[in-house]
């Protein structure tokens, strides 16, 4: 097993060599034509889309339980105005950089869901996401085409390459672990967002209290793995991180503090693989994990204390490390 001290030293060296953020100028398109058309950028964009966007813009949520439009709807609307790939990337970044009602293109979605809250996303990450969306066929909810036809009188035909072309035939342990984390996150997110949409944040708290652990365990059984969500500031005592997990959480906090995109940590141990990846907060998380009296309403905080008398999971801001995926599986996957 590789020592943690070596890992920290290695990552610290990488952080020390990172590019100065000021190297990015103020113009919208930073990537050269050869870069925005590269498979490497598209692969990165696919991962970022799934990790950063799908919690709210999930392709698996039902039409009635959504809290935001699916990404394919965003793609369809932005393609309508874009004269080129560069235009598509520029327009997406322009909105995400500073969301406003004046910039809204999906007016119906804005009326239903409200304006997307600001998130401190890096421009290069949004460019990678937009590049992937433009060139590849992204996931669609099963209801989307009928909805689109009702609204526009036709279906939306996605041009572009199949995302399956980005998948490697032999997955690395990091990719396997990430697939388990993403599928579990999607299952939890789908059910959580449905609870919020139907009965609000208070009902979502009760849902998490009763259903989060069983749903996680069901995904562990499905993947024949041990899947945990752990934290240094746990809400459920069963999610308390152990000493080694605390070290990795601390490391991920430093990575985000330095403005770097976190990568999975994979530790091989005999016939086992241990996978770690951070859980990072967004604006929606703060309704239950932000500051009482600010993001957390009084009745919500009272419910938290009722369900979790020893709760520690508050005081977070956007883009904080809320916790971490800790997943173990056999090497013969």
N, C-alpha and C positions, 0 to 999 in steps of 0.2 A: 504493500500500500504506500502510495506516495505521501510523504509527510506534508502536513499543513504548512509548516514553515517554508518549505520549498515552494509550494503553490503561491503563498503570499508574496514571497520574494519575486517570483516570476511575474505575477500580475502587477506588482509594484513597478517593476522595470518597464512593463508595457505602458503603464499609466504615465510614467516619467517621460516616455517618448511620444506621447499623444500629440496630435496636431493642436496648435493654438486655435481656439474657437474663432478668434478675430481674423484668422486666415480666410474665413468665409466672408465675402463681400456682401453688399446689400442687394445685389440683383437677385432675381428669383431663381433662375436656372444655373446651378453650380456645376452640374455634371456635363461633361463633354458628350457629344453625340455617340461616340463609341462606348461611353460608360452607361448612358441611359438605355442603350440597346443590348447591354451585356447580360448573359444568363446569370452571372454572379449577382448583379444588382437585383434582377428579378427574383432570384431565390431568397435574397435578403428581404425584399419587399413582401414576399409571400409570408415569411415568418413574422415580420413586423405587423402585417395586416391581421394575422390570426391572434397574435399576442396583445396588440394594442387596441384593435378596433372591434373585435368580435364580441367582447363582453356586452357592449351596448348595441352593436350592429350585427348581431349574430344571424347567420343564414338559417339556423335551425329553429328560431323562435316562431311561434304562430303569429298570424296577422293580428289577432286580437290582444296578445299579451306582450307586444313589443313596447320598447321605450325609445326606439330610434329606428329610422329607415334602414333596410339592409344595404350593404355596400354596393350590391349590383344596381340598386335604384339610383344611388349616387353616381355610379359609373355611367349609367344610361343618360342621366340629365347633363352631366358635365361633357360627355361626348357630343351632345347636341350643339353646344356652343364652340367646342374646340376645333380649330382649323388644322391643328397639328398636335403631335405628342407633347411638344414643348408647351403649347397652350394649355393642354389638359393638366400637366404637372403644375404649371404656374398658377392656374385657377384654383386647384385644390389647396396648394400651399397658401395662397392669398387668404382663403377662408379660414383655414386651420390656424394660421399665424395670429389672426385677430378676428374671431367670429363676430358678425354683426348682422342685423336684420337687412341692412342695405346690400350685403353680399349674398344673401340667401338665394339659392337657385331652386331648391325643393320647397316651394311655398306651402304646399299642402302638408308636408311633413313638419315644417316649422309651426304651423297652426296647431297640429295635433300634439307634437312632442315638446314644443318650445325650442328656443335657440340653444344650439350645442354650447356647453360651457367651455371656456378656454382651458386648454391642456398644454403644458410646457413641452411640446414635442420638438425634437430637433428637426431642422429643415431638411437635412440630408436623409433622415428617416422617412419623412413624408414624401420626398422625391422618389425614394426607392419604392414605397407603397404605390404611389401613383404610376410609376413606370411599370410595375407588375400588373396593376389593374388595366392599364391601357393595352398591353401586349398579350395578356392571357385571359382565358375564360375563368372568371371567379365563381364561387359557389352561389347558387340561387335558392331561396326558399321554395318549397314545392308549390306554394300558392302564388308566387310572384308573377308568372306569365299571365295567369287569368286576371290578376289585379291590373297589370300593365295594359292588357287588352281592353279592359273595361274603361280605363282612364284615357287611353290613346287610340283605341280602335285597331290596334295591331299588337303583335307580340314583339318583344325585344330580342333580336338575334345578336348574340355576342360573337363578334369576329375575334380572331386571335388564336393563339396556340393553347393546347390543353396543358393545365397545370401539372398533369401527371408527367410531362416531359422533364420537369425539374426534379422529380424524385429519383434518387439513386437506387440501383438494383439491390445493392447490399447496403443496408442502413447501418450507420455507426451507432454505437451505444448512446451517444448524445442525441441522435435523431430518434431512437427508440424511446428513450426517456422523455424527450420532448413531446412525442406523440401521445404518450400516456398522460402527461400533464395537461396537454391541450384538450384531449377528449374528456378528461375528468372536469376540467375547468368549464368546458362547453356544457356538460350535463348539469353541473351546479349552477352555472350562469343562466341557462335556459329556465330552470325551475325557480331560481331566485328572482329573475326579472319578471316571470309570470306572476309570482306572489306580489311583487311591488306594483305591477300594473293593475292587478285585480283589487287589492285591498290596502296598498300603501306600505310604507316602511315598517310600521308596527307589525303587520302580518309577516313581513319578511323576517323580522327578528324571531318570531315564533317558528317560522319555517326552518331557519338556520339551527335553532336550538334542538329541533326534533329530527330534521331530515338531512342536514349536511353530512354528518358522520356516516349514516347508513348509505347515502348516495355515493360517498367516497369509497366506502367498503365494497359496494356493488361494482364499481369500476375497477377496484383492485382485483376482485374475483374474475372479472371479465378479462383482464390483461395478465392474470396469474402473476401478480406483483404485489409488493407492499407499497401502498400509496398513502403518504401523509402530507398534511399541510401544517407546518410548524411555525412558531413565532417566539421571539424574545419578549413580546408583550401579548401573551395569549389571552383570548376571551374564554374559550373552553379549556379547562385544565388538561384535557387529553391532547391538546395541540401544543403543549409546552416543548420547546426545543431542548435537546440534550446539549452537552458541552461542545461536541464537535459541530453540531448544527449551529450553535450560537457563534462559533468562529466563522463559519461560512456566511451567516447573515451579516456579521460585522464587516466581512470582506465585501459583500455586495453593496452595503451601504456606502463604503468608500468608493466603489466603482461608480455608483450613481452620483455621488458627490462630485466626482471628477468629470462628470458629463459624458461618461463612456456608456456604450450599450453593453449590458451584461451578457455573458456567454454561459452556457451550462458548465457545471463542474462535474466531471465523471471520475470516480475513484474505483479502480478494479481491485477486488479483494478475493483471492482464491477463485472460486467459481461464481462469485457474485459481482454485480455491478451496482454501485451506489450513485445515484443521479441527484443533482441539486440545481435548483433554478429559482430566482426570486419571484415573489408575488408583490407587485408594485401597485400603489394606490392611484385611482383616478377620482374625478369629481364625485361620481356616484358612490364610491366607497365612503366618502366623508360624511354621508348622511347617518352612518352608524359608527364610523371610526374617526371622525373629526373632533372638533372641540365643542364640549357642551355649552349651550347658550349661543353658539355661533352656527356651525353646520348641523350639530345635533340638537334637535328641538327638545324642550323640557320633557314632554310626555315620552319621547323616544328614549331619552336617557334614563327616565324612571323605569321603563320596561327593561332596559339593559341591566340595570342594577337588580331588578327582580329576578331575571333569568340567570344572570351571571354575577352573583354577589362579590366575587373576587376578580372582576374584570380589570384587565390592564390595557385593553386594545383601543385606546382613545388618544387624541392629541396628534393625529397624523395630518400631514398636508398632502397635496397632490404630488405624485412622483416620489413618494417615500417607500422604503422597503417595509411592507406590512408583515411579511413572513416569507416562507420559502417552501417550495415543493421538495420533499425528501422521498425519493422513490428507489426501491431496491428490486432487482430482478435477476434471474439466472443468465449466465453468459451464453447459454445455448439458444437464445432467442433468435 
